[in-house]
Amino acid sequence: MSIQSKDQPQTSTQKAVWLDRDLSLLAFNERVLDWAKRTDVPLLERLRYLCIVSSNLDEFFEVRAALYTSLESPLAPLDAVDADAQNALSQAAHILVEEQYALFNDVLMPAFAKEGVRLLSHGERTLAQQQWVKSFFEREVRPMLLPVGLDPAHPFPQVANKSLNFIVRLSGKDAFGRDNEIAIVKVPRSLPRLIQLPEKISGKRQLFVSISSVVRAHLRDLFPGREVQQFSQFRVTRHSDLSVDEEDVKNLRTALRQGLVHRNYGQAVRLEVSSGCSEYLSEFLLQQFELPESALYRVHGPVNLVRLNQLIDLVDNPKWLFPRYSASFPEQMVSSGSIFDRLQTGDVLIHQPYESFDGVLAFLREAVRDPDVLAIKQTIYRTGADSVLMELLREAVQRGKEVTVVVELKARFDEEANINWAEKLEYIGAQVVYGVVGLKTHAKMLLVTRREGRNIRRYAHLSTGNYNPRTAKLYTDLSHITCDPKLTQDVESVFNLLANQSKIPRLNKLMIAPFHLQRSLIEKVEHAALAAAKGVASRIILKMNTLTDEKLMTALLHAGQAGVQIDLIIRGACMLPAQRPGVADNIRVRSIIGRFLEHSRVFYFRTGNDESLYLSSADWMNRNMLRRVEVAWPVEDAALRQRVIDECLVAYLHDSVDAWQLNADGRYVRVQAAKPKRTTAKTASIPAHGAQAALMALYAAKL
């Protein structure tokens, strides 16, 4: 997928040609979809990647909804998007969806069928299977359905975001002799989306039917005395980013909880229908949802591929899954003594998920149960509805410790879970605050205050990722635990800022947004540029999820033009061009898509023999720099710094299996392993290098 450019005026005489952010996001999903195409990936995992792309696209539409114009009440645009860019984006999204369903129908489903796993349509079922499905429908499904015939007394019903529905066109007259021809059938979310047929009618195969297929096969039973002429399943995606005027509400938690009630019924932005849906029905639905033709997606299969994730759990065949990976307990923490004693000898670095998040839980658990610990402070962004960590904080309150929790209520799609945790903690006596009005608290910090003799010592955990034990098994992140007095004092200052909004003192080591993180990073880039201009060898290597901040990109562009060698490892959207002659000759961009979701943020700067390395919670996006509370901190221990360089930067720059390179034309291409100049039997057998596989092998050897 080619990423179109946008010209943005700069303060210099040059114009920087940024790549289109949203096309870059879709290009990222193309790279994820590539994993579903790879024959070296186990079959169920290929299906999982297909579902991940569908989930990502759902969120893309829900959040970037303003790029799609409704017929009567357009949303205010998030960015200035001209008609050509909007058409290009719509076309790219349609192509990606078509690729998904072609892969699903022509590759994955036939591959499953060869292995005896099938998703049966009504026409493929034997008589015995049809009878079983009919019995299931009458027993489990029909009592849950209430078709609504549309007339002036029964207007088009509210259709929830991403729910499964059917539209039906009927002939004949209703019970009152009227000609109302359109009916809507809602399929409740409580019904399973996949149903496995019993063994007695499946033989040795694993056979499934979808709930949409079950309803479709029995639509006529729902309208006795009427003839079903046309029908289609449909799903509407709605704008789902909660918008609350924080300056105008007295209680943010109450306002957000009320907003959650209405989230499922926001402005429609996308309509999915069956590929065979008639023009009459599709046009009727577009008018009801006030959508243009470009927002219509005709799909050959289930309108919600995300729900096929259930097939992975139902089949559950280990040979079609990745080999199980068991994370090692952090080597630096393997000791029979106190973690606090260990930290007084040096910092601890945990590389997740290769090392287990259990190391973080062990640190918190010891703090909770240590009688000398006086207070625990923690930020919560995404922790999940069922969290061991949150239960430990509740235990800390019950043990009489001072517990302060900064809960980010506006963590997108985690609002409800965070509100529930906030209420539970408040109920038992924890101090719960919600950060700063107008800003999201995205920093990941845990601070423990402990009495040691006559002294008070602080211990801090800082992380590039969330305090979520489940995602800690799936995301690559770095946890840093320290008792460095200057760094822990900085963390204390940030917590004070979040609690009482007092002016933050001059920090020792932390860089914090929205105050000076952006400026400090620009200064570091400019320092490298000045050194390069003087002939000093200079290098910048950055690893993050997203790069879209124009001020930071401008600084990188100028640094590259000054001679700084710049390598960027950007998982998702990147608006900075790479290897473009005369513009970005010294800038290289690569993206790693692997078994785990790349999530760590690492910033490396070197001029001559001087080097510095920072970890951060922040991507280089405008929102992270100016509309969030974020932190970046240095790794000063030489051994730990080298470990981060080796594992998070060098390994990824040498990846020739899972890496993609951004070319000068804006296209991502797979990186191919360099062929040896002279091929021998030995060199021919050397496997290509994948960073994640290498790190899994490295840490597995430590078990």
C-alpha positions as CSV (number, residue, x, y, z in Angstrom):
1,M,0.0,0.0,0.0
2,S,1.4,3.4,-1.0
3,I,1.1,6.2,1.5
4,Q,0.3,9.5,-0.1
5,S,2.1,12.6,1.0
6,K,0.9,15.9,2.4
7,D,2.8,19.2,2.0
8,Q,3.0,21.0,5.3
9,P,4.6,24.5,5.5
10,Q,7.6,24.6,7.8
11,T,9.6,27.4,9.4
12,S,12.6,26.6,7.1
13,T,12.7,27.4,3.4
14,Q,12.2,23.7,2.7
15,K,8.9,22.0,2.8
16,A,8.8,18.7,4.6
17,V,6.6,16.1,2.8
18,W,4.8,14.2,5.4
19,L,3.2,10.8,4.7
20,D,-0.6,10.5,5.3
21,R,-1.2,9.3,8.8
22,D,-4.4,7.3,8.1
23,L,-3.1,5.6,5.0
24,S,0.0,4.7,7.2
25,L,-2.4,3.1,9.7
26,L,-4.0,1.0,7.0
27,A,-0.6,0.1,5.7
28,F,0.2,-1.2,9.2
29,N,-2.8,-3.4,9.0
30,E,-1.7,-4.7,5.6
31,R,1.5,-5.8,7.4
32,V,-0.5,-7.5,10.1
33,L,-2.7,-9.2,7.5
34,D,0.5,-10.6,5.9
35,W,0.9,-12.8,8.9
36,A,-2.5,-14.4,8.1
37,K,-1.1,-15.1,4.6
38,R,2.1,-16.7,5.8
39,T,2.2,-20.5,5.3
40,D,4.9,-20.8,8.0
41,V,2.4,-19.5,10.6
42,P,0.1,-22.2,12.3
43,L,-3.4,-22.2,10.9
44,L,-5.3,-21.0,14.0
45,E,-2.8,-18.2,14.4
46,R,-3.3,-17.1,10.8
47,L,-7.0,-16.8,11.6
48,R,-6.1,-14.9,14.8
49,Y,-4.2,-12.3,12.7
50,L,-7.1,-12.0,10.3
51,C,-9.4,-11.2,13.3
52,I,-6.8,-8.7,14.7
53,V,-7.0,-6.8,11.4
54,S,-10.8,-6.7,11.7
55,S,-10.6,-5.5,15.3
56,N,-8.1,-2.8,14.3
57,L,-10.3,-1.7,11.5
58,D,-13.3,-1.4,13.8
59,E,-11.3,0.9,16.1
60,F,-9.9,2.8,13.1
61,F,-13.5,3.6,12.1
62,E,-14.7,4.2,15.6
63,V,-11.9,6.7,16.4
64,R,-11.1,8.2,13.0
65,A,-14.8,8.5,12.2
66,A,-14.6,12.2,11.2
67,L,-12.9,11.3,7.9
68,Y,-16.2,10.0,6.7
69,T,-19.0,12.5,6.0
70,S,-22.6,11.8,6.9
71,L,-25.3,13.1,4.6
72,E,-26.8,15.6,7.0
73,S,-24.7,16.0,10.2
74,P,-21.0,15.6,9.5
75,L,-18.7,15.2,12.4
76,A,-16.1,17.9,13.0
77,P,-12.9,16.7,11.3
78,L,-10.0,15.5,13.4
79,D,-7.6,16.7,10.8
80,A,-8.0,18.8,7.7
81,V,-8.8,16.2,5.1
82,D,-9.4,17.2,1.4
83,A,-11.6,15.3,-0.9
84,D,-8.7,13.5,-2.7
85,A,-7.2,12.3,0.5
86,Q,-10.6,11.1,1.8
87,N,-11.2,9.2,-1.5
88,A,-7.8,7.6,-1.3
89,L,-8.4,6.6,2.3
90,S,-11.8,5.1,1.4
91,Q,-10.4,3.2,-1.5
92,A,-7.5,1.8,0.6
93,A,-9.9,0.7,3.3
94,H,-12.2,-1.1,0.8
95,I,-9.2,-2.8,-0.8
96,L,-8.0,-4.0,2.6
97,V,-11.4,-5.4,3.5
98,E,-11.6,-7.2,0.1
99,E,-8.2,-8.8,0.8
100,Q,-9.4,-10.0,4.2
101,Y,-12.5,-11.7,2.8
102,A,-10.6,-13.2,-0.2
103,L,-8.1,-14.7,2.3
104,F,-10.9,-15.9,4.5
105,N,-12.9,-17.6,1.8
106,D,-10.2,-18.7,-0.7
107,V,-7.4,-19.7,1.6
108,L,-8.1,-20.1,5.3
109,M,-11.5,-21.8,5.1
110,P,-10.3,-24.3,2.5
111,A,-7.2,-25.0,4.6
112,F,-9.4,-25.7,7.7
113,A,-11.7,-27.9,5.5
114,K,-8.8,-30.1,4.6
115,E,-8.2,-30.6,8.3
116,G,-11.8,-31.5,9.0
117,V,-12.9,-28.2,10.4
118,R,-15.7,-26.5,8.5
119,L,-18.1,-23.5,8.9
120,L,-21.2,-24.8,7.2
121,S,-23.7,-22.6,5.4
122,H,-27.3,-23.7,5.2
123,G,-27.0,-25.2,1.7
124,E,-24.0,-27.4,2.8
125,R,-25.8,-29.0,5.7
126,T,-27.2,-32.5,5.5
127,L,-30.9,-33.1,6.4
128,A,-29.9,-34.3,9.9
129,Q,-27.8,-31.2,10.4
130,Q,-30.6,-28.9,9.2
131,Q,-33.0,-30.6,11.6
132,W,-30.5,-30.1,14.5
133,V,-30.0,-26.5,13.6
134,K,-33.8,-25.9,13.3
135,S,-34.2,-27.4,16.8
136,F,-31.4,-25.2,18.1
137,F,-33.1,-22.2,16.5
138,E,-36.5,-22.9,18.0
139,R,-35.1,-23.7,21.5
140,E,-32.3,-21.1,21.9
141,V,-32.6,-18.4,19.3
142,R,-36.2,-17.7,18.4
143,P,-37.3,-16.8,21.9
144,M,-34.6,-14.0,21.8
145,L,-35.7,-12.5,18.6
146,L,-38.4,-9.8,18.1
147,P,-38.7,-8.7,14.5
148,V,-39.9,-5.1,14.1
149,G,-42.0,-4.2,11.1
150,L,-41.5,-0.6,10.2
151,D,-44.4,1.8,10.0
152,P,-45.2,5.3,11.5
153,A,-45.8,3.7,14.9
154,H,-42.7,1.5,14.6
155,P,-39.8,3.7,13.3
156,F,-36.4,2.3,12.4
157,P,-35.1,1.0,15.7
158,Q,-31.9,2.1,17.5
159,V,-29.1,-0.2,16.2
160,A,-26.1,-0.6,18.5
161,N,-22.5,-0.2,17.4
162,K,-21.1,-3.3,15.8
163,S,-24.2,-5.4,16.6
164,L,-25.5,-8.1,14.2
165,N,-28.8,-7.3,12.5
166,F,-31.0,-8.4,9.6
167,I,-33.0,-6.3,7.2
168,V,-35.9,-8.0,5.5
169,R,-38.1,-6.9,2.6
170,L,-41.5,-8.6,2.7
171,S,-44.4,-9.0,0.2
172,G,-48.0,-9.3,1.0
173,K,-49.9,-7.5,3.7
174,D,-49.5,-7.6,7.5
175,A,-52.2,-8.7,10.0
176,F,-53.9,-5.3,9.6
177,G,-54.0,-5.4,5.9
178,R,-51.1,-2.9,5.4
179,D,-48.3,-3.0,2.9
180,N,-45.4,-2.2,5.3
181,E,-42.6,-4.1,3.6
182,I,-39.4,-3.6,5.7
183,A,-38.6,-5.4,8.9
184,I,-35.5,-5.3,11.2
185,V,-34.3,-8.3,13.2
186,K,-31.8,-7.7,16.0
187,V,-29.6,-10.6,17.0
188,P,-28.8,-10.2,20.7
189,R,-25.1,-10.2,21.7
190,S,-26.0,-12.9,24.4
191,L,-26.3,-15.5,21.6
192,P,-23.1,-17.3,20.7
193,R,-21.7,-16.3,17.3
194,L,-20.5,-19.8,16.5
195,I,-22.2,-23.1,17.4
196,Q,-20.5,-26.5,17.2
197,L,-22.6,-29.3,15.8
198,P,-22.7,-32.5,18.0
199,E,-20.4,-35.4,17.1
200,K,-23.3,-37.7,16.1
201,I,-24.0,-35.5,13.0
202,S,-20.4,-34.4,12.4
203,G,-18.7,-37.7,12.3
204,K,-14.9,-37.3,12.8
205,R,-15.0,-33.7,11.7
206,Q,-15.4,-30.5,13.7
207,L,-18.4,-28.7,12.2
208,F,-19.7,-25.2,13.1
209,V,-22.5,-22.9,12.1
210,S,-22.6,-19.2,12.5
211,I,-25.5,-17.5,14.3
212,S,-26.1,-15.3,11.2
213,S,-26.4,-18.5,9.2
214,V,-28.9,-20.0,11.7
215,V,-31.1,-16.8,11.7
216,R,-30.8,-16.5,7.9
217,A,-32.1,-20.1,7.4
218,H,-35.2,-19.4,9.5
219,L,-36.1,-15.9,8.6
220,R,-39.3,-17.0,7.0
221,D,-40.4,-18.6,10.2
222,L,-40.3,-15.2,11.8
223,F,-42.9,-13.8,9.4
224,P,-45.8,-16.2,9.1
225,G,-48.2,-15.3,6.3
226,R,-45.6,-13.1,4.6
227,E,-43.1,-13.8,1.8
228,V,-39.4,-12.9,2.4
229,Q,-38.4,-11.3,-0.9
230,Q,-35.0,-9.8,0.0
231,F,-32.8,-9.9,3.1
232,S,-29.3,-9.1,4.3
233,Q,-27.3,-9.2,7.5
234,F,-25.9,-5.8,8.4
235,R,-23.7,-4.1,10.9
236,V,-23.1,-0.5,11.5
237,T,-19.9,1.0,13.1
238,R,-20.4,4.2,15.1
239,H,-18.1,7.0,16.2
240,S,-17.2,5.8,19.7
241,D,-14.6,8.2,21.1
242,L,-16.2,9.6,24.3
243,S,-16.3,13.4,24.4
244,V,-16.8,15.1,27.7
245,D,-16.2,18.8,28.5
246,E,-14.1,18.3,31.6
247,E,-14.2,22.1,32.3
248,D,-18.0,21.9,32.5
249,V,-18.7,18.9,34.6
250,K,-18.6,18.6,38.4
251,N,-17.8,14.9,38.5
252,L,-15.8,13.4,35.7
253,R,-16.5,9.9,36.7
254,T,-20.3,10.4,36.7
255,A,-20.2,12.2,33.4
256,L,-18.1,9.4,31.8
257,R,-20.4,6.7,33.1
258,Q,-23.4,8.5,31.6
259,G,-21.5,8.9,28.4
260,L,-20.8,5.1,28.2
261,V,-24.5,4.5,28.0
262,H,-24.7,6.5,24.8
263,R,-21.4,5.3,23.2
264,N,-23.1,2.4,21.4
265,Y,-25.4,4.9,19.6
266,G,-23.0,7.6,18.3
267,Q,-22.8,8.9,14.7
268,A,-22.8,6.0,12.1
269,V,-19.6,5.9,10.1
270,R,-19.5,2.6,8.3
271,L,-22.2,0.1,7.1
272,E,-21.4,-3.5,6.3
273,V,-23.9,-5.7,4.4
274,S,-23.8,-9.1,2.7
275,S,-22.3,-9.1,-0.8
276,G,-25.7,-10.1,-2.2
277,C,-27.6,-7.3,-0.5
278,S,-30.0,-5.7,-3.0
279,E,-29.5,-2.1,-4.0
280,Y,-32.9,-1.3,-2.6
281,L,-32.0,-2.5,0.9
282,S,-28.5,-1.1,0.9
283,E,-29.8,2.3,-0.2
284,F,-32.5,2.2,2.4
285,L,-29.9,1.5,5.2
286,L,-27.6,4.2,3.9
287,Q,-30.4,6.7,4.2
288,Q,-31.4,5.6,7.6
289,F,-27.8,6.0,8.9
290,E,-27.2,9.2,6.9
291,L,-24.1,7.7,5.2
292,P,-22.7,8.2,1.7
293,E,-22.1,5.3,-0.7
294,S,-18.4,5.3,0.1
295,A,-19.2,4.1,3.7
296,L,-20.9,0.9,2.4
297,Y,-18.9,-2.3,2.6
298,R,-20.3,-5.4,0.9
299,V,-18.7,-8.5,2.4
300,H,-18.7,-12.1,1.3
301,G,-19.1,-13.8,4.7
302,P,-19.8,-12.8,8.3
303,V,-20.1,-9.0,8.8
304,N,-18.0,-9.3,11.9
305,L,-14.9,-11.4,11.4
306,V,-13.7,-10.5,14.9
307,R,-16.1,-13.0,16.3
308,L,-14.3,-15.8,14.5
309,N,-11.8,-15.6,17.3
310,Q,-14.3,-18.0,19.0
311,L,-13.3,-20.7,16.5
312,I,-9.7,-20.6,17.9
313,D,-10.9,-21.5,21.3
314,L,-13.5,-24.0,20.1
315,V,-11.0,-25.9,17.9
316,D,-8.1,-25.5,20.3
317,N,-5.6,-27.8,18.5
318,P,-2.1,-27.2,19.8
319,K,-0.5,-28.2,16.4
320,W,-2.3,-25.2,14.8
321,L,-1.1,-22.8,17.4
322,F,2.3,-21.2,18.2
323,P,4.3,-23.4,20.5
324,R,3.6,-22.4,24.1
325,Y,6.1,-19.8,25.4
326,S,6.7,-19.7,29.1
327,A,8.4,-16.5,30.2
328,S,11.3,-16.7,32.6
329,F,11.1,-15.0,36.0
330,P,13.4,-11.9,35.8
331,E,16.9,-13.2,36.3
332,Q,17.9,-10.1,38.3
333,M,15.2,-10.8,40.8
334,V,16.0,-14.5,41.3
335,S,16.9,-14.5,45.0
336,S,15.7,-15.8,48.3
337,G,16.2,-12.4,49.9
338,S,14.1,-9.2,49.9
339,I,13.6,-7.4,46.6
340,F,14.2,-4.1,48.5
341,D,17.6,-5.4,49.5
342,R,18.3,-6.4,45.9
343,L,17.4,-3.0,44.6
344,Q,19.9,-1.3,46.9
345,T,22.7,-3.1,45.0
346,G,21.4,-1.8,41.6
347,D,18.5,-1.3,39.3
348,V,16.4,-4.1,37.8
349,L,15.3,-4.2,34.2
350,I,12.5,-6.6,33.1
351,H,12.0,-7.3,29.3
352,Q,8.5,-8.4,28.9
353,P,7.1,-10.8,27.7
354,Y,10.4,-12.7,27.5
355,E,10.6,-12.1,31.2
356,S,7.5,-12.5,33.3
357,F,5.4,-9.6,34.6
358,D,5.3,-11.7,37.7
359,G,8.5,-9.8,38.7
360,V,6.5,-6.6,38.9
361,L,3.8,-8.3,40.8
362,A,6.4,-9.7,43.2
363,F,7.7,-6.2,43.8
364,L,4.2,-4.9,44.6
365,R,3.3,-8.0,46.6
366,E,6.3,-7.5,48.9
367,A,5.6,-3.8,49.3
368,V,2.0,-4.6,50.2
369,R,3.0,-7.2,52.9
370,D,6.1,-5.5,54.2
371,P,5.3,-3.8,57.6
372,D,7.9,-1.1,56.9
373,V,6.2,0.1,53.8
374,L,4.2,3.2,54.6
375,A,2.7,4.3,51.3
376,I,2.1,3.1,47.7
377,K,1.2,5.4,44.8
378,Q,0.4,4.1,41.3
379,T,-1.0,5.2,38.0
380,I,-3.6,3.1,36.3
381,Y,-4.3,3.4,32.5
382,R,-5.3,0.0,31.3
383,T,-5.4,-2.8,33.8
384,G,-8.3,-5.0,32.8
385,A,-11.5,-6.0,34.5
386,D,-9.9,-8.8,36.4
387,S,-6.6,-7.7,37.8
388,V,-4.3,-9.3,40.4
389,L,-2.5,-6.0,40.7
390,M,-5.6,-4.1,41.6
391,E,-6.5,-6.8,44.2
392,L,-3.0,-6.2,45.7
393,L,-3.7,-2.5,46.0
394,R,-7.0,-3.3,47.8
395,E,-5.0,-5.6,50.2
396,A,-2.6,-2.8,50.8
397,V,-5.4,-0.5,51.9
398,Q,-6.8,-3.2,54.2
399,R,-3.3,-3.6,55.7
400,G,-3.4,0.0,56.7
401,K,-1.0,1.5,54.1
402,E,-1.6,4.9,52.5
403,V,-2.6,4.0,49.0
404,T,-3.0,6.7,46.3
405,V,-4.1,5.6,42.8
406,V,-4.2,7.9,39.8
407,V,-6.9,6.4,37.6
408,E,-7.2,7.5,34.0
409,L,-10.9,7.4,33.4
410,K,-10.6,8.3,29.7
411,A,-8.4,5.4,28.7
412,R,-10.2,4.6,25.4
413,F,-12.5,1.5,25.6
414,D,-11.3,0.8,29.2
415,E,-13.3,3.6,30.8
416,E,-15.9,1.2,32.4
417,A,-13.3,-1.1,33.9
418,N,-11.3,1.9,35.3
419,I,-14.4,3.5,36.7
420,N,-15.3,0.2,38.5
421,W,-11.8,-0.1,40.0
422,A,-11.9,3.5,41.1
423,E,-15.1,3.0,42.9
424,K,-14.0,-0.2,44.6
425,L,-10.8,1.4,45.8
426,E,-12.5,4.5,47.1
427,Y,-15.1,2.4,48.9
428,I,-12.4,0.8,51.1
429,G,-10.5,4.0,51.8
430,A,-7.9,4.4,49.0
431,Q,-7.1,7.9,47.8
432,V,-8.3,8.0,44.2
433,V,-7.6,10.9,41.9
434,Y,-8.2,11.3,38.2
435,G,-5.2,13.3,37.1
436,V,-5.3,16.7,35.5
437,V,-8.4,18.2,33.8
438,G,-7.9,18.2,30.0
439,L,-5.0,15.8,30.0
440,K,-4.8,12.0,30.0
441,T,-2.4,10.4,32.5
442,H,-0.5,8.0,30.3
443,A,2.6,7.7,32.4
444,K,3.2,4.3,34.0
445,M,4.6,4.7,37.5
446,L,4.5,2.9,40.8
447,L,6.1,4.5,43.9
448,V,6.8,2.7,47.2
449,T,7.8,4.7,50.4
450,R,9.5,2.6,53.0
451,R,10.9,3.3,56.5
452,E,14.4,1.9,56.9
453,G,15.7,2.7,60.4
454,R,15.6,6.4,60.8
455,N,15.5,7.0,57.1
456,I,12.7,7.0,54.5
457,R,13.6,5.5,51.1
458,R,11.6,5.5,47.9
459,Y,11.4,2.7,45.3
460,A,9.9,3.2,41.9
461,H,8.7,1.1,39.0
462,L,8.6,2.8,35.6
463,S,7.3,1.1,32.5
464,T,6.8,1.6,28.8
465,G,3.6,-0.4,29.0
466,N,0.4,-0.9,31.1
467,Y,-0.2,-2.5,34.4
468,N,-2.1,-5.3,32.8
469,P,-1.0,-8.9,33.5
470,R,-2.8,-10.3,30.5
471,T,-1.4,-7.9,27.8
472,A,2.0,-8.2,29.5
473,K,2.1,-11.7,28.0
474,L,1.4,-10.3,24.5
475,Y,3.2,-6.9,24.4
476,T,6.9,-6.2,24.3
477,D,7.6,-3.7,27.1
478,L,10.4,-2.7,29.5
479,S,10.0,-2.4,33.2
480,H,12.6,-0.5,35.2
481,I,12.7,-0.8,39.0
482,T,15.0,1.5,41.0
483,C,15.7,3.2,44.3
484,D,17.8,5.9,42.7
485,P,17.1,8.8,45.1
486,K,17.0,11.5,42.3
487,L,14.8,9.5,40.0
488,T,12.4,8.4,42.8
489,Q,12.2,12.0,44.0
490,D,11.1,13.0,40.4
491,V,8.4,10.3,40.5
492,E,7.2,11.7,43.8
493,S,7.0,15.2,42.3
494,V,4.9,13.9,39.4
495,F,2.5,12.2,41.7
496,N,2.2,15.5,43.7
497,L,1.4,17.3,40.4
498,L,-1.3,14.8,39.5
499,A,-2.9,15.0,43.0
500,N,-2.8,18.7,43.6
501,Q,-1.8,20.4,40.4
502,S,1.0,22.4,42.2
503,K,3.8,23.7,40.1
504,I,6.3,21.0,39.4
505,P,9.8,21.6,40.7
506,R,12.9,21.3,38.5
507,L,13.3,17.6,37.9
508,N,16.6,15.7,38.2
509,K,16.3,13.1,35.6
510,L,12.7,12.7,34.4
511,M,11.4,14.4,31.3
512,I,7.7,15.0,31.5
513,A,4.9,16.0,29.1
514,P,3.2,18.3,28.6
515,F,5.9,20.5,30.1
516,H,9.2,19.8,28.5
517,L,9.3,16.3,27.0
518,Q,8.9,17.5,23.5
519,R,11.3,20.4,23.9
520,S,13.9,18.2,25.5
521,L,13.7,15.6,22.8
522,I,14.1,18.3,20.1
523,E,17.1,19.6,21.9
524,K,18.7,16.1,21.9
525,V,18.0,15.7,18.2
526,E,19.4,19.2,17.4
527,H,22.5,18.5,19.5
528,A,23.2,15.4,17.3
529,A,22.6,17.6,14.2
530,L,25.1,20.2,15.4
531,A,27.7,17.6,16.1
532,A,27.2,15.9,12.7
533,A,27.6,19.3,11.0
534,K,31.0,19.6,12.7
535,G,32.0,16.2,11.4
536,V,31.4,14.2,14.6
537,A,29.8,10.8,13.9
538,S,26.3,11.0,15.2
539,R,23.5,8.4,15.5
540,I,19.9,8.4,16.6
541,I,17.9,5.2,17.0
542,L,14.3,5.4,18.0
543,K,11.8,2.6,18.7
544,M,8.1,3.4,19.3
545,N,4.6,2.7,18.1
546,T,3.8,5.8,16.2
547,L,5.6,8.9,14.8
548,T,3.4,11.8,13.7
549,D,4.4,14.9,15.7
550,E,5.4,17.5,13.2
551,K,7.9,19.4,15.4
552,L,9.8,16.2,16.3
553,M,9.7,15.0,12.6
554,T,11.0,18.4,11.4
555,A,13.9,18.1,13.9
556,L,14.7,14.6,12.7
557,L,14.5,15.6,9.0
558,H,17.0,18.5,9.6
559,A,19.3,16.2,11.7
560,G,19.3,13.7,8.8
561,Q,20.2,16.4,6.4
562,A,23.0,17.5,8.7
563,G,24.5,14.0,8.5
564,V,23.1,12.2,11.5
565,Q,22.5,8.6,10.8
566,I,18.9,7.9,11.9
567,D,17.2,4.5,12.3
568,L,13.6,4.4,13.2
569,I,11.8,1.2,14.4
570,I,8.1,2.3,14.1
571,R,5.5,-0.4,14.5
572,G,2.5,1.5,13.2
573,A,1.8,4.9,11.6
574,C,4.8,6.9,10.5
575,M,4.5,10.2,8.7
576,L,8.2,10.8,8.3
577,P,9.5,9.8,4.8
578,A,12.6,7.6,4.6
579,Q,15.5,7.3,2.1
580,R,14.0,10.1,-0.1
581,P,16.8,11.6,-2.2
582,G,17.6,15.2,-1.1
583,V,15.1,15.0,1.7
584,A,15.6,12.0,4.0
585,D,18.7,10.3,2.6
586,N,20.0,9.4,6.1
587,I,16.7,8.3,7.5
588,R,15.7,4.6,7.6
589,V,12.4,3.4,8.8
590,R,11.4,-0.2,9.5
591,S,8.4,-1.9,11.1
592,I,8.5,-5.2,13.0
593,I,5.3,-7.3,13.0
594,G,5.7,-10.5,15.0
595,R,4.1,-12.9,17.4
596,F,4.1,-10.2,20.1
597,L,2.8,-6.7,19.7
598,E,5.8,-4.3,19.7
599,H,5.1,-1.7,22.4
600,S,8.3,-0.6,24.0
601,R,9.6,3.0,23.5
602,V,13.3,3.4,23.4
603,F,15.2,6.6,22.4
604,Y,19.0,6.3,21.8
605,F,21.3,9.3,21.0
606,R,25.1,9.2,20.3
607,T,27.5,11.8,19.3
608,G,31.1,10.7,19.1
609,N,31.7,8.5,22.2
610,D,28.9,10.0,24.2
611,E,25.7,8.1,24.3
612,S,22.4,8.3,26.2
613,L,19.3,6.1,26.2
614,Y,15.8,6.8,27.5
615,L,12.8,4.7,28.0
616,S,9.3,6.2,27.8
617,S,5.6,5.8,28.0
618,A,5.2,8.2,25.1
619,D,5.1,7.8,21.3
620,W,6.2,10.8,19.3
621,M,2.7,12.1,18.6
622,N,1.3,15.6,19.2
623,R,-1.2,14.3,21.7
624,N,1.4,12.5,23.8
625,M,3.6,15.6,23.9
626,L,1.0,18.2,24.6
627,R,-2.3,16.6,25.8
628,R,-1.0,13.8,28.1
629,V,1.0,13.4,31.2
630,E,3.9,11.2,29.9
631,V,7.4,10.5,31.3
632,A,10.8,9.5,29.8
633,W,13.7,8.5,32.0
634,P,17.4,7.6,31.4
635,V,18.9,4.2,31.8
636,E,22.3,5.2,33.3
637,D,23.6,1.8,34.4
638,A,26.0,0.9,31.6
639,A,25.3,-2.9,31.7
640,L,21.5,-2.3,31.6
641,R,21.8,0.3,28.9
642,Q,23.8,-2.1,26.7
643,R,21.3,-4.8,27.3
644,V,18.5,-2.5,26.0
645,I,20.6,-1.5,23.0
646,D,21.3,-5.2,22.2
647,E,17.8,-6.5,22.8
648,C,15.6,-3.7,21.7
649,L,17.6,-1.9,19.0
650,V,20.4,-4.0,17.4
651,A,18.3,-7.2,17.3
652,Y,15.5,-5.3,15.5
653,L,17.8,-3.6,13.1
654,H,19.1,-7.0,12.0
655,D,15.7,-8.7,11.8
656,S,15.3,-10.2,8.3
657,V,12.2,-12.3,9.0
658,D,9.5,-10.1,10.5
659,A,10.8,-6.6,9.3
660,W,9.4,-4.3,6.8
661,Q,11.2,-1.3,5.3
662,L,9.7,2.0,4.3
663,N,10.9,2.9,0.8
664,A,11.3,6.4,-0.7
665,D,8.0,5.9,-2.6
666,G,6.0,5.5,0.6
667,R,5.6,1.8,0.3
668,Y,6.6,-0.8,2.9
669,V,8.4,-3.9,1.6
670,R,9.4,-7.0,3.4
671,V,13.1,-7.1,4.4
672,Q,14.9,-10.0,2.8
673,A,17.8,-11.8,4.4
674,A,21.1,-10.8,2.7
675,K,22.5,-13.7,0.7
676,P,26.1,-14.7,1.4
677,K,28.5,-13.7,-1.3
678,R,29.6,-17.3,-1.4
679,T,27.0,-20.0,-0.7
680,T,28.2,-23.2,1.0
681,A,26.3,-26.1,2.6
682,K,26.9,-24.4,5.9
683,T,25.8,-20.9,5.0
684,A,22.7,-22.2,3.1
685,S,21.5,-23.9,6.4
686,I,21.8,-20.7,8.5
687,P,18.3,-19.6,9.4
688,A,17.2,-16.0,8.8
689,H,17.2,-13.8,11.9
690,G,13.9,-12.8,13.6
691,A,14.3,-10.5,16.6
692,Q,11.4,-11.9,18.6
693,A,12.3,-15.5,17.9
694,A,15.9,-14.8,18.9
695,L,14.9,-13.2,22.2
696,M,12.5,-16.0,23.0
697,A,15.4,-18.5,22.5
698,L,17.7,-16.3,24.6
699,Y,15.4,-16.2,27.6
700,A,14.2,-19.8,27.2
701,A,17.8,-20.8,27.7
702,K,17.8,-19.1,31.1
703,L,14.9,-21.2,32.4
